[in-house]
Amino acid sequence: MNRRIAQLPLLVACTMPASTMAQEWPTKPVRIVVPHAPGGVTDMLARLVADRLSGGLKHSFVVENRAGAGGLVGSDMVSKAPPDGYTLVASGMASHVIAPNAGAAPFDPMKSFTHIALLGGPPLALLVHPSVQVKSVKAFIALTKSQPGGISYGSPGAGTHNHLMGELFRARTGAHMLHISYKGGGPAAIDLIGGHIPSAFLTLSTAAPHIKSGRVRALAITSATRLPDYASVQTFAEAGFGDLTTTNWSAYSGPAGIPSGIVTRLNNEVIKVLRSAEIQDRLSAEGIKPNELSPAAFTDFFQKEIDRWTPVAKSAGLKIGG
């Protein structure tokens, strides 16, 4: 009899309605693993939103960096965590779309995770040194074809979204281009400014100060529409290449099997944060337009991104650390 009485709290917990569990969550700090080093766009977005969630949900959302293998190390750790909503990962293009195509991923980007909320991300930009005498994408393509050996373009590194964008651009347009890999967007920008490379695909947030100072020229950006802070820069869609629209997006995901009530509640709270004027102003400066996707719509978006970029990654022959 005593044993049955002792089991009652567990029985009550197991039969508690999902809606009630979701309303009570969180009751302790939530850990968000960023599978990259501090300082990048994913780290910035994860921390920015986590800080506001801490205030709104009255419990700490603590960000922890666990870098390694292009994002695979930290992501794998989260995939093996209990699916209770208390361990999340800042997922995105690098860790869940590109890295699994560049090595033996210890997880399935879809089956191993619950995809919760899209935070957004900056578009990429095709940039040239001011000495390059073209001012449109089509003129740039023609220039690459007129040069023996083509024209080189820099990126933050082999296997980055920027690199794959360059390869997709080359395949889509027939441009004659040679990839030059750098160890980060900063070094690539420095060489572009110095005229050591004629062009580059960089994240808009990295390129922004150099565009505004006139040290580089932006030919096009990969956003769906023109951005207010860069109204004079056309989109690739306007240049006739709508299939080159993309952003270097980041998101919140968790282990597979998180209760739907918690997923819905966290998604709603993230959207609430992204709607705030303060956050919108902060993200606008980075060229980021927040998205408001439900968990189901975001999961569908995630799968489509994997389907879209996997052939590009395989064609580029990516290897972790390559």
TORKOL-4160 file (C-alpha; in steps of 0.2 Angstrom, whole numbers, padded with zeros to 4 digits, m for minus):
322
<pt num="1" X="0000" Y="0000" Z="0000"/>
<pt num="2" X="0014" Y="0012" Z="0005"/>
<pt num="3" X="0023" Y="0008" Z="m0012"/>
<pt num="4" X="0007" Y="0013" Z="m0022"/>
<pt num="5" X="0005" Y="0029" Z="m0012"/>
<pt num="6" X="0024" Y="0033" Z="m0016"/>
<pt num="7" X="0020" Y="0030" Z="m0034"/>
<pt num="8" X="0006" Y="0043" Z="m0035"/>
<pt num="9" X="0016" Y="0058" Z="m0038"/>
<pt num="10" X="0024" Y="0050" Z="m0053"/>
<pt num="11" X="0007" Y="0044" Z="m0060"/>
<pt num="12" X="0000" Y="0061" Z="m0058"/>
<pt num="13" X="0015" Y="0068" Z="m0068"/>
<pt num="14" X="0013" Y="0056" Z="m0081"/>
<pt num="15" X="m0005" Y="0059" Z="m0084"/>
<pt num="16" X="m0004" Y="0078" Z="m0083"/>
<pt num="17" X="m0011" Y="0086" Z="m0098"/>
<pt num="18" X="0002" Y="0093" Z="m0111"/>
<pt num="19" X="m0006" Y="0110" Z="m0110"/>
<pt num="20" X="m0003" Y="0111" Z="m0091"/>
<pt num="21" X="0015" Y="0105" Z="m0093"/>
<pt num="22" X="0018" Y="0118" Z="m0106"/>
<pt num="23" X="0011" Y="0132" Z="m0095"/>
<pt num="24" X="0022" Y="0127" Z="m0081"/>
<pt num="25" X="0038" Y="0126" Z="m0091"/>
<pt num="26" X="0051" Y="0132" Z="m0088"/>
<pt num="27" X="0053" Y="0129" Z="m0069"/>
<pt num="28" X="0072" Y="0130" Z="m0070"/>
<pt num="29" X="0086" Y="0137" Z="m0081"/>
<pt num="30" X="0086" Y="0132" Z="m0099"/>
<pt num="31" X="0103" Y="0129" Z="m0108"/>
<pt num="32" X="0105" Y="0135" Z="m0126"/>
<pt num="33" X="0121" Y="0127" Z="m0134"/>
<pt num="34" X="0129" Y="0137" Z="m0148"/>
<pt num="35" X="0139" Y="0125" Z="m0158"/>
<pt num="36" X="0151" Y="0138" Z="m0163"/>
<pt num="37" X="0164" Y="0150" Z="m0156"/>
<pt num="38" X="0158" Y="0166" Z="m0148"/>
<pt num="39" X="0156" Y="0182" Z="m0159"/>
<pt num="40" X="0147" Y="0175" Z="m0174"/>
<pt num="41" X="0130" Y="0179" Z="m0180"/>
<pt num="42" X="0123" Y="0163" Z="m0173"/>
<pt num="43" X="0130" Y="0167" Z="m0156"/>
<pt num="44" X="0124" Y="0185" Z="m0157"/>
<pt num="45" X="0106" Y="0180" Z="m0161"/>
<pt num="46" X="0105" Y="0166" Z="m0149"/>
<pt num="47" X="0111" Y="0178" Z="m0135"/>
<pt num="48" X="0100" Y="0192" Z="m0140"/>
<pt num="49" X="0084" Y="0182" Z="m0140"/>
<pt num="50" X="0089" Y="0172" Z="m0125"/>
<pt num="51" X="0091" Y="0187" Z="m0114"/>
<pt num="52" X="0073" Y="0193" Z="m0118"/>
<pt num="53" X="0066" Y="0176" Z="m0115"/>
<pt num="54" X="0074" Y="0176" Z="m0098"/>
<pt num="55" X="0065" Y="0191" Z="m0094"/>
<pt num="56" X="0048" Y="0186" Z="m0101"/>
<pt num="57" X="0048" Y="0168" Z="m0095"/>
<pt num="58" X="0056" Y="0172" Z="m0077"/>
<pt num="59" X="0069" Y="0159" Z="m0079"/>
<pt num="60" X="0087" Y="0160" Z="m0085"/>
<pt num="61" X="0091" Y="0155" Z="m0103"/>
<pt num="62" X="0109" Y="0152" Z="m0102"/>
<pt num="63" X="0120" Y="0152" Z="m0118"/>
<pt num="64" X="0135" Y="0140" Z="m0119"/>
<pt num="65" X="0147" Y="0139" Z="m0133"/>
<pt num="66" X="0153" Y="0121" Z="m0138"/>
<pt num="67" X="0162" Y="0123" Z="m0154"/>
<pt num="68" X="0170" Y="0109" Z="m0165"/>
<pt num="69" X="0168" Y="0100" Z="m0182"/>
<pt num="70" X="0158" Y="0114" Z="m0190"/>
<pt num="71" X="0145" Y="0113" Z="m0177"/>
<pt num="72" X="0143" Y="0095" Z="m0176"/>
<pt num="73" X="0150" Y="0093" Z="m0158"/>
<pt num="74" X="0138" Y="0104" Z="m0149"/>
<pt num="75" X="0124" Y="0099" Z="m0160"/>
<pt num="76" X="0127" Y="0080" Z="m0156"/>
<pt num="77" X="0127" Y="0084" Z="m0138"/>
<pt num="78" X="0110" Y="0092" Z="m0138"/>
<pt num="79" X="0103" Y="0078" Z="m0149"/>
<pt num="80" X="0107" Y="0066" Z="m0135"/>
<pt num="81" X="0099" Y="0077" Z="m0121"/>
<pt num="82" X="0083" Y="0073" Z="m0113"/>
<pt num="83" X="0068" Y="0080" Z="m0123"/>
<pt num="84" X="0061" Y="0090" Z="m0109"/>
<pt num="85" X="0064" Y="0108" Z="m0116"/>
<pt num="86" X="0078" Y="0112" Z="m0105"/>
<pt num="87" X="0092" Y="0109" Z="m0117"/>
<pt num="88" X="0092" Y="0118" Z="m0134"/>
<pt num="89" X="0104" Y="0121" Z="m0148"/>
<pt num="90" X="0106" Y="0136" Z="m0159"/>
<pt num="91" X="0104" Y="0127" Z="m0175"/>
<pt num="92" X="0107" Y="0134" Z="m0193"/>
<pt num="93" X="0115" Y="0133" Z="m0210"/>
<pt num="94" X="0132" Y="0129" Z="m0204"/>
<pt num="95" X="0129" Y="0115" Z="m0191"/>
<pt num="96" X="0113" Y="0107" Z="m0198"/>
<pt num="97" X="0114" Y="0109" Z="m0217"/>
<pt num="98" X="0132" Y="0111" Z="m0222"/>
<pt num="99" X="0142" Y="0102" Z="m0209"/>
<pt num="100" X="0132" Y="0085" Z="m0211"/>
<pt num="101" X="0137" Y="0086" Z="m0229"/>
<pt num="102" X="0155" Y="0088" Z="m0225"/>
<pt num="103" X="0159" Y="0073" Z="m0214"/>
<pt num="104" X="0151" Y="0059" Z="m0205"/>
<pt num="105" X="0137" Y="0068" Z="m0195"/>
<pt num="106" X="0133" Y="0058" Z="m0178"/>
<pt num="107" X="0115" Y="0064" Z="m0180"/>
<pt num="108" X="0101" Y="0066" Z="m0193"/>
<pt num="109" X="0098" Y="0085" Z="m0195"/>
<pt num="110" X="0079" Y="0081" Z="m0195"/>
<pt num="111" X="0075" Y="0065" Z="m0186"/>
<pt num="112" X="0087" Y="0069" Z="m0171"/>
<pt num="113" X="0079" Y="0086" Z="m0167"/>
<pt num="114" X="0063" Y="0095" Z="m0164"/>
<pt num="115" X="0064" Y="0111" Z="m0174"/>
<pt num="116" X="0056" Y="0125" Z="m0164"/>
<pt num="117" X="0058" Y="0143" Z="m0170"/>
<pt num="118" X="0067" Y="0152" Z="m0184"/>
<pt num="119" X="0077" Y="0167" Z="m0178"/>
<pt num="120" X="0082" Y="0174" Z="m0195"/>
<pt num="121" X="0099" Y="0179" Z="m0201"/>
<pt num="122" X="0108" Y="0191" Z="m0213"/>
<pt num="123" X="0108" Y="0189" Z="m0232"/>
<pt num="124" X="0124" Y="0187" Z="m0241"/>
<pt num="125" X="0132" Y="0200" Z="m0253"/>
<pt num="126" X="0142" Y="0199" Z="m0269"/>
<pt num="127" X="0155" Y="0212" Z="m0267"/>
<pt num="128" X="0169" Y="0219" Z="m0278"/>
<pt num="129" X="0184" Y="0231" Z="m0276"/>
<pt num="130" X="0180" Y="0248" Z="m0282"/>
<pt num="131" X="0193" Y="0246" Z="m0296"/>
<pt num="132" X="0182" Y="0232" Z="m0304"/>
<pt num="133" X="0173" Y="0242" Z="m0317"/>
<pt num="134" X="0156" Y="0234" Z="m0316"/>
<pt num="135" X="0140" Y="0240" Z="m0307"/>
<pt num="136" X="0128" Y="0226" Z="m0310"/>
<pt num="137" X="0127" Y="0207" Z="m0308"/>
<pt num="138" X="0125" Y="0204" Z="m0327"/>
<pt num="139" X="0140" Y="0215" Z="m0331"/>
<pt num="140" X="0150" Y="0205" Z="m0317"/>
<pt num="141" X="0146" Y="0189" Z="m0325"/>
<pt num="142" X="0151" Y="0195" Z="m0342"/>
<pt num="143" X="0168" Y="0201" Z="m0335"/>
<pt num="144" X="0172" Y="0185" Z="m0327"/>
<pt num="145" X="0169" Y="0176" Z="m0344"/>
<pt num="146" X="0181" Y="0189" Z="m0353"/>
<pt num="147" X="0196" Y="0186" Z="m0342"/>
<pt num="148" X="0208" Y="0172" Z="m0345"/>
<pt num="149" X="0206" Y="0160" Z="m0330"/>
<pt num="150" X="0191" Y="0170" Z="m0324"/>
<pt num="151" X="0190" Y="0180" Z="m0308"/>
<pt num="152" X="0193" Y="0175" Z="m0290"/>
<pt num="153" X="0181" Y="0177" Z="m0276"/>
<pt num="154" X="0185" Y="0176" Z="m0257"/>
<pt num="155" X="0174" Y="0168" Z="m0244"/>
<pt num="156" X="0176" Y="0166" Z="m0225"/>
<pt num="157" X="0181" Y="0148" Z="m0228"/>
<pt num="158" X="0178" Y="0132" Z="m0237"/>
<pt num="159" X="0162" Y="0124" Z="m0233"/>
<pt num="160" X="0154" Y="0141" Z="m0227"/>
<pt num="161" X="0137" Y="0147" Z="m0233"/>
<pt num="162" X="0146" Y="0160" Z="m0242"/>
<pt num="163" X="0157" Y="0148" Z="m0251"/>
<pt num="164" X="0142" Y="0137" Z="m0256"/>
<pt num="165" X="0133" Y="0153" Z="m0262"/>
<pt num="166" X="0148" Y="0157" Z="m0274"/>
<pt num="167" X="0147" Y="0139" Z="m0281"/>
<pt num="168" X="0129" Y="0140" Z="m0283"/>
<pt num="169" X="0131" Y="0157" Z="m0292"/>
<pt num="170" X="0144" Y="0150" Z="m0303"/>
<pt num="171" X="0134" Y="0135" Z="m0308"/>
<pt num="172" X="0118" Y="0145" Z="m0310"/>
<pt num="173" X="0126" Y="0159" Z="m0321"/>
<pt num="174" X="0140" Y="0151" Z="m0329"/>
<pt num="175" X="0152" Y="0164" Z="m0322"/>
<pt num="176" X="0171" Y="0159" Z="m0323"/>
<pt num="177" X="0176" Y="0161" Z="m0304"/>
<pt num="178" X="0190" Y="0153" Z="m0293"/>
<pt num="179" X="0187" Y="0151" Z="m0275"/>
<pt num="180" X="0199" Y="0158" Z="m0262"/>
<pt num="181" X="0196" Y="0152" Z="m0245"/>
<pt num="182" X="0200" Y="0163" Z="m0229"/>
<pt num="183" X="0199" Y="0159" Z="m0211"/>
<pt num="184" X="0184" Y="0170" Z="m0207"/>
<pt num="185" X="0175" Y="0185" Z="m0215"/>
<pt num="186" X="0186" Y="0198" Z="m0208"/>
<pt num="187" X="0202" Y="0192" Z="m0217"/>
<pt num="188" X="0192" Y="0190" Z="m0233"/>
<pt num="189" X="0186" Y="0208" Z="m0231"/>
<pt num="190" X="0203" Y="0215" Z="m0228"/>
<pt num="191" X="0210" Y="0207" Z="m0244"/>
<pt num="192" X="0195" Y="0213" Z="m0254"/>
<pt num="193" X="0197" Y="0231" Z="m0247"/>
<pt num="194" X="0216" Y="0230" Z="m0251"/>
<pt num="195" X="0213" Y="0225" Z="m0269"/>
<pt num="196" X="0221" Y="0208" Z="m0266"/>
<pt num="197" X="0205" Y="0199" Z="m0273"/>
<pt num="198" X="0193" Y="0207" Z="m0285"/>
<pt num="199" X="0177" Y="0200" Z="m0277"/>
<pt num="200" X="0170" Y="0191" Z="m0262"/>
<pt num="201" X="0154" Y="0183" Z="m0256"/>
<pt num="202" X="0152" Y="0190" Z="m0238"/>
<pt num="203" X="0138" Y="0190" Z="m0225"/>
<pt num="204" X="0130" Y="0208" Z="m0226"/>
<pt num="205" X="0133" Y="0211" Z="m0207"/>
<pt num="206" X="0152" Y="0208" Z="m0210"/>
<pt num="207" X="0152" Y="0219" Z="m0226"/>
<pt num="208" X="0141" Y="0233" Z="m0220"/>
<pt num="209" X="0154" Y="0246" Z="m0213"/>
<pt num="210" X="0164" Y="0243" Z="m0229"/>
<pt num="211" X="0150" Y="0246" Z="m0241"/>
<pt num="212" X="0144" Y="0262" Z="m0231"/>
<pt num="213" X="0162" Y="0268" Z="m0232"/>
<pt num="214" X="0164" Y="0265" Z="m0251"/>
<pt num="215" X="0179" Y="0254" Z="m0248"/>
<pt num="216" X="0169" Y="0240" Z="m0257"/>
<pt num="217" X="0155" Y="0240" Z="m0269"/>
<pt num="218" X="0139" Y="0229" Z="m0267"/>
<pt num="219" X="0132" Y="0222" Z="m0283"/>
<pt num="220" X="0118" Y="0212" Z="m0276"/>
<pt num="221" X="0112" Y="0205" Z="m0260"/>
<pt num="222" X="0102" Y="0188" Z="m0257"/>
<pt num="223" X="0088" Y="0195" Z="m0247"/>
<pt num="224" X="0070" Y="0193" Z="m0254"/>
<pt num="225" X="0067" Y="0212" Z="m0255"/>
<pt num="226" X="0078" Y="0227" Z="m0254"/>
<pt num="227" X="0083" Y="0232" Z="m0237"/>
<pt num="228" X="0080" Y="0250" Z="m0230"/>
<pt num="229" X="0098" Y="0253" Z="m0225"/>
<pt num="230" X="0104" Y="0247" Z="m0242"/>
<pt num="231" X="0090" Y="0254" Z="m0254"/>
<pt num="232" X="0102" Y="0257" Z="m0268"/>
<pt num="233" X="0108" Y="0239" Z="m0269"/>
<pt num="234" X="0098" Y="0227" Z="m0279"/>
<pt num="235" X="0093" Y="0209" Z="m0275"/>
<pt num="236" X="0098" Y="0194" Z="m0285"/>
<pt num="237" X="0080" Y="0192" Z="m0289"/>
<pt num="238" X="0079" Y="0209" Z="m0297"/>
<pt num="239" X="0094" Y="0204" Z="m0307"/>
<pt num="240" X="0085" Y="0190" Z="m0314"/>
<pt num="241" X="0091" Y="0176" Z="m0302"/>
<pt num="242" X="0077" Y="0174" Z="m0289"/>
<pt num="243" X="0083" Y="0156" Z="m0285"/>
<pt num="244" X="0099" Y="0164" Z="m0277"/>
<pt num="245" X="0088" Y="0171" Z="m0263"/>
<pt num="246" X="0095" Y="0165" Z="m0246"/>
<pt num="247" X="0100" Y="0170" Z="m0228"/>
<pt num="248" X="0113" Y="0164" Z="m0216"/>
<pt num="249" X="0099" Y="0159" Z="m0204"/>
<pt num="250" X="0100" Y="0153" Z="m0186"/>
<pt num="251" X="0086" Y="0145" Z="m0175"/>
<pt num="252" X="0082" Y="0136" Z="m0159"/>
<pt num="253" X="0080" Y="0117" Z="m0160"/>
<pt num="254" X="0080" Y="0104" Z="m0147"/>
<pt num="255" X="0081" Y="0085" Z="m0145"/>
<pt num="256" X="0068" Y="0075" Z="m0154"/>
<pt num="257" X="0052" Y="0072" Z="m0144"/>
<pt num="258" X="0050" Y="0088" Z="m0135"/>
<pt num="259" X="0032" Y="0089" Z="m0130"/>
<pt num="260" X="0022" Y="0099" Z="m0143"/>
<pt num="261" X="0015" Y="0111" Z="m0129"/>
<pt num="262" X="0032" Y="0117" Z="m0124"/>
<pt num="263" X="0037" Y="0119" Z="m0143"/>
<pt num="264" X="0022" Y="0129" Z="m0146"/>
<pt num="265" X="0024" Y="0140" Z="m0131"/>
<pt num="266" X="0043" Y="0143" Z="m0135"/>
<pt num="267" X="0039" Y="0147" Z="m0153"/>
<pt num="268" X="0026" Y="0160" Z="m0147"/>
<pt num="269" X="0038" Y="0168" Z="m0135"/>
<pt num="270" X="0052" Y="0169" Z="m0148"/>
<pt num="271" X="0040" Y="0177" Z="m0160"/>
<pt num="272" X="0035" Y="0189" Z="m0147"/>
<pt num="273" X="0053" Y="0194" Z="m0144"/>
<pt num="274" X="0056" Y="0196" Z="m0163"/>
<pt num="275" X="0041" Y="0208" Z="m0164"/>
<pt num="276" X="0048" Y="0220" Z="m0152"/>
<pt num="277" X="0053" Y="0237" Z="m0159"/>
<pt num="278" X="0070" Y="0236" Z="m0149"/>
<pt num="279" X="0074" Y="0219" Z="m0157"/>
<pt num="280" X="0068" Y="0224" Z="m0174"/>
<pt num="281" X="0079" Y="0240" Z="m0174"/>
<pt num="282" X="0094" Y="0230" Z="m0168"/>
<pt num="283" X="0092" Y="0216" Z="m0181"/>
<pt num="284" X="0089" Y="0229" Z="m0195"/>
<pt num="285" X="0106" Y="0236" Z="m0193"/>
<pt num="286" X="0113" Y="0219" Z="m0197"/>
<pt num="287" X="0102" Y="0217" Z="m0212"/>
<pt num="288" X="0091" Y="0204" Z="m0203"/>
<pt num="289" X="0072" Y="0203" Z="m0206"/>
<pt num="290" X="0064" Y="0192" Z="m0193"/>
<pt num="291" X="0052" Y="0178" Z="m0198"/>
<pt num="292" X="0037" Y="0172" Z="m0190"/>
<pt num="293" X="0035" Y="0153" Z="m0194"/>
<pt num="294" X="0025" Y="0141" Z="m0184"/>
<pt num="295" X="0035" Y="0125" Z="m0178"/>
<pt num="296" X="0027" Y="0115" Z="m0192"/>
<pt num="297" X="0031" Y="0128" Z="m0205"/>
<pt num="298" X="0049" Y="0130" Z="m0199"/>
<pt num="299" X="0052" Y="0111" Z="m0199"/>
<pt num="300" X="0046" Y="0111" Z="m0217"/>
<pt num="301" X="0058" Y="0126" Z="m0221"/>
<pt num="302" X="0072" Y="0116" Z="m0213"/>
<pt num="303" X="0069" Y="0101" Z="m0224"/>
<pt num="304" X="0068" Y="0112" Z="m0239"/>
<pt num="305" X="0085" Y="0120" Z="m0235"/>
<pt num="306" X="0093" Y="0103" Z="m0233"/>
<pt num="307" X="0086" Y="0098" Z="m0250"/>
<pt num="308" X="0092" Y="0114" Z="m0258"/>
<pt num="309" X="0110" Y="0114" Z="m0252"/>
<pt num="310" X="0114" Y="0096" Z="m0251"/>
<pt num="311" X="0118" Y="0094" Z="m0269"/>
<pt num="312" X="0128" Y="0110" Z="m0269"/>
<pt num="313" X="0138" Y="0104" Z="m0254"/>
<pt num="314" X="0141" Y="0087" Z="m0262"/>
<pt num="315" X="0146" Y="0095" Z="m0278"/>
<pt num="316" X="0159" Y="0106" Z="m0269"/>
<pt num="317" X="0167" Y="0090" Z="m0261"/>
<pt num="318" X="0167" Y="0097" Z="m0244"/>
<pt num="319" X="0177" Y="0090" Z="m0230"/>
<pt num="320" X="0176" Y="0095" Z="m0211"/>
<pt num="321" X="0192" Y="0105" Z="m0209"/>
<pt num="322" X="0195" Y="0106" Z="m0228"/>
